[in-house]
Amino acid sequence: MSCRKVLAFWIILCSSVTAFAVDISSDAYASALDYLVDLYGIDPNEGLTSLPALNVPVGGRSEAMGTAFSAVSDDASFLEWNPAGSATLTLTELAFFHNNWIADTKIEAAVFATRIEDLGLAVGGKWLYLPFTEYDNYGNRASKGYYAETVAVANASYNFFRGYYFDGISVGGNLKAAYRFVPDFSDDAGSVDQDSGDAQSTFALMADAGALTRFNLFKFYHARERNAAFAVVMRNIGPAPLNEPLPAVIAAGIAYRPIRPVLLSFDYSVPLNLVDLALSERPYWATGLSVTVTDFLSMQAGLLVKGTNPRISIGSRVAFAGVDLNINYTLDLLTQLQPLNRVSLSARFDFGDSGRADRAKRIEELYLSGLVEYANGNQDEALRLWEEALQLDSGFDPAREGRNALLGSKSLVDRMNEIQKLE
């Protein structure tokens, strides 16, 4: 027996002895099991919710960052973590995901997201499936098929109060429909019970809601984009199918760039059992890191601590010619350290920004040209240029401030001229 096995056996033995001793000498624990639950952090309410596909990440950059993504939400992965993300997306995106989950479970997903000014829209879905084979007492195949869960999502969000100095507050929601398919299985006599799977198959409707804002905080580099973000999210809120609670959760997240190539994120989540709040799981947290190495390569890492199952993830993202490819490896206590055991892949295709970058460049050119004309004493031309800039973007505050100051000074001059005429 190896040293590690001996040590593990000794720890379990000592813990068990201690558990019984505490159980006898104290009323704090009703049993040795209660003591071990507290000692090792086992959540007694874990696994009471239905539709686990809602909790399994589809992969991509969000999983590589430990799922601490609610305040990041800057690519198509936002659909899983914060529905407010679509209103601030830079590009129109089509993304595909494949996740090789545990015990032969696979997940496929697709997301399409676009943005029209301050309105974000997206649709997506994912499919979790697991081969199911049942054998009778004699080793003969009694039933086979797939256990599957399908989730469809429709998203809309809007960015309120957006301006030059403030990125606004994006508020969004997801409407989700999920279906669980259970194949028929055999009864106690070993015969396949027709329609037995239908009795456990179910359909569920639920909703997500989220808010997201970005701002500057302790920014040590020069760039137009904000370096910090804050988000709050409610996910999977809906009636319980077959009286089985959905995995509802309330989460808050922050993201921060101390320097431009480095992104840090943190999420804190509180699960809710909406059938019986007393049976809600314990809160958990996740943290993530993304480092941009070059324009086409970035690396990610993350840690999710949920109960006794810390999950470590690493990933890399390669971008070229409008295509982003991401590969992740995740290790948790349900995973063996094997080369391809817990790998997820994603491919994201960019379809441009609908001319937003070119328009932003044109707006700045108009504003700067207006400043030049104003300095040269051509107030009417400066006013025209700033008005044109505001027609392209009503939230470009410097042009509005210049226009208002110019109109105010012209009004003052006109008033003074009137007073002089009266005199």
C-alpha positions, 0 to 999 in steps of 0.5 A: 500500500502506498504512503498516500493510501496509508495517510488517507486511511489514517485521516478517515479513521481518525476523523471517524473516531473523533466524530463518534467522540464528539457525538457522545460528548456534545449535543452540538452534533446529532450524529457522526455524519453531521460532524463529518458534514461540518468538518469536510464542508459537505453540503447536505442540500447539494443535488436536490435541484433538477435539470443539471444542464442549467448548471453545467458550463458549455465551455469557452472563455467563461469556463476557462475563467472559472465561470467568474464571468457575470461582470466580464460578459464581453463575448457570446458566453454572456448568455449563460452568466449575465443576460445584460451582456448583449447590449454592450457587445462589440461585435455580432457573434456566432459561437459553437461549443462542445464540452466533454463532461464527466461520465460520458456526458456531452454538451453541445451549444450554439449562440448568436448575438448582435447589437443594434445601438443600445439594444442587444439581442441573442438566441441560443441553446444547449443540449446535454446527453448521456448514453443510457443502457440498462441490463437485467439480472442475467446481463441481457440488455433490457433498455437503451437510449439517451438521457437528454436535456435541451435548453432554448434561450431568447435574450434581450437587453438595453443599455440605459444612460450611455454617454461619453463619461459613463458607459451606462447601465445595461439591463437584460433578461433571458426567457428559457425553456427546458425539456428533460427526456428520460428513456423507458426503463424496466420494472422489478420483473425485468420487463421494459415499462412502457411510458415509464420514461415519460413519467419522469420527463418534464418541461420547464419555463424560467427566466434570467435577469441581470444588470451590468455597468462598467467604469474606471477604477484605479486605472494605470493605463490610457485607453477609452474602454473602462477597466472595471465592471460590476454585475448582479444576476438572477438565474433560473427563476421559475416554477418547479417542474414535477415539484423539483426545484430549479437550480435558481441562483442570485450572483454578484460579480466584479471584473478589473483590469489593473493593466491592459493585458490582465483581466481579473474577475470574481463571482459570489453566488447564492443558490435558492431552493424556491420550493423550500428555502431552508433546503437551499445549497450553500453559497459558493464563489469563483475567480478568474484570470485572463492574460493577453499575450499577443493580439491573437493569443490569450491565456485563461485560468480559473477556480470555482469553489462549490462545496467540497468540489473545487474546480480548477480550469485552464484555457487558451484563446487563439484569434485569427481572421475573425475566428476565435478558437478556445480550448479548456481543461478542467480538473475537479474532484469528479475528474481523473487527471487524464489528457482528454478527460475534461476538455471543452472546445469553442469556436466563435465567428465575428461578423463585424460591428455594423460600422460602429468603430468607423462611426466613432472615429468619424464622430471624434474627427468632427468634434476635433474639427469643431474645436479647430474652427472655434479656435479660429473664430468660425463659430458657425462652422464649429456649431455645424460640426458639433451638431453633425457629431451629435446626430451620429451619436447623441451620447457624445458628451464633449460635442454636446458640451461644446455646442451648449457653451457656444449657444450660451455665449451666442445668446449672451452676446445677442442679449448684450447687443439688444441692451445696447440698442435699447440704450 
